[in-house]
Structure formats: structure tokens, C-alpha cells
Amino acid sequence: MTGHLPHAARSDARDNRARILDAARAVFGEEGLNAPMRQVARQAGVGPATLYRHFPTKQALIAETFAEQRRACHTVVRDALADSDPWHGFRGLVEQICELHASSRGFADAFMTAFPEAMDFAADREGMLRAVAELARRAKATGQLRPGFVVDDLILMLMAHRGVQDAPHAARLTASRRFAAYMIEAFRAVQEAEAPAPLPPAPRLQLPHAPITP
């Protein structure tokens, strides 16, 4: 019997870790990084001690929770730079980064916000901005990107894109795709007699009702 105990303990630990990460993706994804650790533990069905045994700090949990999105971000940047058509690569990067951010409030927060020990996300952000600068240089040379575009415009775009998180969950991806299409059209150099590209479908949205206090 005792020979089976270490294996069972390791299996329980793996199961707990997986449940914690699934819970963190759900909680941080919907509520952002301000959601407390105890809420993640509660969603995972484990005690706080178990959570902290696997992830001693909130930063460690955040880094592991969004590891998949970080890898996806690296792939987006790599593919954009490898595209033989700079404008197509630039467009693809804008579309896919917006989609990644729309998929999770927590990932968008981690990517855009400086917080303690978030060096991995800072490196991701800097890598993406370097890629955008290089893509912009190439796309301007082909005459397809507005001459006045600067990298700060992409930061401004992502700051505005965070408002998509206020849309109902089911509408976020649709809203993000339409927002990205508008931004790409704004970044595109104006070509005479060229019709603008068709936009993705518009989401069904309503403004939130603000409570009125007497």
C-alpha cells in the first residue's frame, strides 16, 4: 500500500494544479487581475494553502495562467515578420493581437500593465513593439501604410481596445474584429479610387445602465 502513496500524492498534486490553472483562466479572464487569489482557490475547489503551495505568489500564478497566450503572441509576431507582404503581416498582427486581448481581460491587463515581477510580459510587449516598428518601416516603403504612423499609435489602439471588455462576453470577439478592421482601415495609406475593405459584422451592443442614486 505504501508504495502507491507517493504516486497518488503526485497525481493529486497534478490534478490540483490543473484545477487551479483552469480556475485562474476563468476568474482572471472574466474579472481581470484584481480578482483575489481566494476567489481562484474557491473556483478550483481547493484551500488557500494548496493554491499557495503550487503558486507562492500571484505573479507566479498569472505567468503560468497566461503561458499559452504568451506563446500565441510570440507566434503572431514571428509569422508577421516572416510574411513576404509587409502590409499583410502588419494587418495580421493587429487582428490577432486584438483577438488575443479580447479573449481574456486578465491577459490584456497583464500585457498592457506594469506590475511587480512581470518581466516576461514586459519582454513580450517590447518584442511586439519592435516587430511593429520593423513591419511599419517595410509597409511604408511599399506605400501601403500611412506615412505618419508611429508605434505609439498601436499602443493607443490597444488602450482603446480594452473597452471591448465591457461588451457582453458573447459579443467581445465580434466587437474586437470590427474594431480591428476599423483601425486597419485608419492605418492604411489612402489609395485613390480604391474601395475600402468590407467590415466584419457589427456586434449587438447596448450601453450599460448607470445606477441613479437619489
N, C-alpha and C positions, 0 to 999 in steps of 0.2 A: 504493500500500500504506500509506504513512504517514498518508494521510487517514483510514484506517479505524482507526488505533490509538487515538486519543482515545475514539472511540465504544466500541470493545471494552473499553478500560480502565474506562469508566464503567459498562458492562454488568457487567463482573466485580465492580466495587465494589458495585453494587446487589445482585448475587447473594450476595456475601459478607455484606453487611449483613442480607439476608433470612435467610440460614442462621444467622447469629449470633443473631438475634431468635427464630427458631424453637427453636434450642438453648437459649437462656436461658429461654424459656417452659417447656420441658420440664424443665430442670435445677432452676430456682428453684421451679417449680410443684410438683415432687415432693419436693425436699430443703430448700426454704426459702432464705432469703437468705444463710445461712452457706456455701452451696456456693461454692467458689473460682472465680475467673474462668478459670483454666486448664482447669477441667472444662467450662466453657461453650465455650471455644475448641476443645477436643478433640472435644466433641459436634458442633460445627459443621464440623469438618474444616478449620480454619484455624489459623494460627500466632498466638501471643500478640500479636505486633506488629500483625497485621492487625486483631485484636479491638480493641486499644487505639487504633488509628488511627481506627476508627469510633466507639468509646466510650472516651474518655480516662479515665473514672472508673467505678467500679462503680455509683455512684449514677446516673450518666447512663444506663447500661445498664438499670438497674432501672426508671427512669422511663419509658423507651421500651418496655420489655418489657411493662409493665402499662398502657400508654396506653389500650388497648381496654377493660380492666376499669374504669379510671377514668371513661371516657366512659359506660359502662354504669351506674356508680354515680350519676353526675350525672342520668341519665335516670330511674333509680329514684326519686331524691329529688324531681325535678321532677314526675313523674307522681303520686307520693304526695300532694304538696302541692296538686295540681290536682284531686284526687278530691273529688267533692261529698259523699261519705260519709267523714268523718274516720276512723272505725274501720276501714273497708275500706282506706283509704290507709295507715293505720298497719300493719295486718296485711300488706299487700303489701310495704311497705318491709322489715319484719322477715324475711319469707320470701325476698325477692330478695337482700337483703344477705347473709343466711346462705348462700344458694346461690352467690353470687359468691365468698365466702370459702372455701366447700367445694371450689370448682373449682381452687383454686391455693393451696398452702401459702405460696408466695412473696408473692402478693398480700395474703393475710391478714396475713403478717408486716409487709409494707410499710405496710398501712393502720393496723395497731394499734401499731406500734413506732416510736419516735422514733429516727432515725439521721441522721447528718450530711447536709445539703443536701436533706432530704426535705420541703421546704416544700410541694410540690404535694400530697403525701399528707396532710400536716397540715391543709392547707386543705380537702381532701376530707372529712377526718374532722370538722373543725369545722362544715362546711356540713351534713353529715348530722345531727350532734347538734342544730344549730339547727332543722333540719326536724323532727326527732323531738320537740323541745320544743314546737314550734307544733302539730304533729299531736296530741300528748298533751293540750295545752290544749283543742283542739277536741273530741277524743274524750271527754274528761272532761265537757265541757259537755253531751254527748248522753247521758251516763250509761253509756257502753259500755266505758270504760277505768277500771281501778281508781283510786280517788281518791289512793291512796298512791304511785302510780307516779312515779318521778323518772328523769331522763335517765341517771343513773348506773346504773340497772337495765339499760339497753341495753348499756352498756359491760361490765357484769358478765356479761350474756348472751353477748356476743362473746368475752370471755375464756374462758368455759366452752366455747363452740362450737369453739374452737381444738383441743380434744381430739378432735373429729371427724377431724382429720388423721391420727390414729393408727389409724383404721379402715383395712382393706384398700381400695385405690384404687377398686375396683368398687362398694364399699358406701358410699362417702363421701356421695354425693349423697342416697341413700336415708336415711342416718343424719341428714344435715343437715335434710332436710324433716321428719322425725319430731321432731327436737329443736326445730325452729322451731314446729311445731304445739303441742308441749307448752308452750313459752314463751308463745305467743299465748294459750293457754288460761289460763296463770297470770296474764297481764296483764289478761285480760278481767274486767270487773266482774261479780260473781255476780248472775244474774237468777233469781229464784225460779221453779221449775217449768220451767226451760229446760234442755234436754238439751245436754250438751257436743257440740261438733262431732266427727265421726269423725276418727280419726288416720290419717295416711298409713301405708303398710305399714312394718313393722319390718325393719331390715336383719338379715342373718345375720352375727353377730359372735362372735368368740372373744377372750378375754383373751390378751395376748401372754405367752409363756413366758419368765420371767426365768431367766437362766443361774444355776446354783448352783455356786459355787466351793468347793472343799474347804478 
